Amino acid sequence: MKYALVTGGSRGIGRAVCVRLAEMGYHVLINYLANEEEAGKTLERVHEAGNSGALLKFDVADHAQVENVLGKWQVENPDEYIEVLVNNAGIRKDNLMIWMENSHWQDVLDTNLGGFFYVTRFLLKNMLVKKYGRIVNVVSLSGLKGLPGQVNYSAAKAGIIGATKALAQEIGKKRVTVNAVAPGFIKTDMTKDLNEDELKNLIPLNRFGLPGEVAEAVCFLASEKASYITGEVISVNGGLYT
């Protein structure tokens, strides 16, 4: 049995990644924080894809929860390890910086950047011992270009991009790769408040992307076929920013 963990796997891009990994033969561990109903729907989709899975509820921003839940899973599965990690969990709290509250800054950094650190650090040891692993971080156009009203989100995603490049250099000799995928405007709950008709005119392909299109890039990097790619950021944005 091969195991993959997807943080923030209950909806959107996370759900699409879970289903694609199941199709690739992985037992998928679906992390979620609050929406158990949607996480359950993702698990159903994993089963429909012909594979098994399980739900893991924890807050990626809370290092104690990360260690407790993943530690318990490891104790219950002593002969197994999670060979694919997709760091997808993230939140937005958009505002102009002059109006941004301390909590808007801290919460976004804790979940996006802190969550990457806590989950990756916990799973990294076994990947290094086994001399195989795939870490794929879902970042954002915001982390590459920066977007107004998203100083906190842009800073967090840019931080993950820097960490991706640094960690790739630390662990490459152990056959563990670290890459990132940077979506642009994708049809998910996180973009439902945006004016699609107006924004699509800025995109050369003249439309928003679909979660499944991001999942294809993520899961290619998570596969053995991407064995000579590490420290890279792949944009999935319809040509909006290159």
C-alpha angles and dihedrals in degrees: 000000000000118000132210129180122207117189115211089019100152100090147004118002092000092057093048090051092050092053093047092049089051089053087053090057102263129140097230123218107203114205119201137161111205115346103079092164093059091042088054090053089053090052090052089053090050090054091048088054088061103257143091131255146164139214121244115190116202141122109250089206092061110076092195092056091046092052095042097049097039091041091054091049090052092050090050091048103037096162096047137072137191106251098177124050123182111189100204105139112116145143136205128213102174125196140130108276093242089061097036115122122221090248092054089056097042098042093052093047093045095052101037104033101020092046091054090052099046098045096041094047092052096050098038098081095061092046090054093046091050090043093227134087146133122214117184120181120201105217128159149243083255091066092054103038105017118231128221113252090027105078090133095045093043091050092050095048093044087052091055090049090054091046090049091057094045097046091047088061093048098054108024093105089062092059092251114133128201122198140154137221118208113201122198121201106343126175101253139120088270091063101035091102092058124096101249095182091057099039097047088068087069092056119084091217087051098226145072116263127247126241090241091059090057091045091058091058093044094049094046088058088046092055133086088247089073094056094127097047120089137144091026134132117211116198119216101185110119092254094301093131126011 
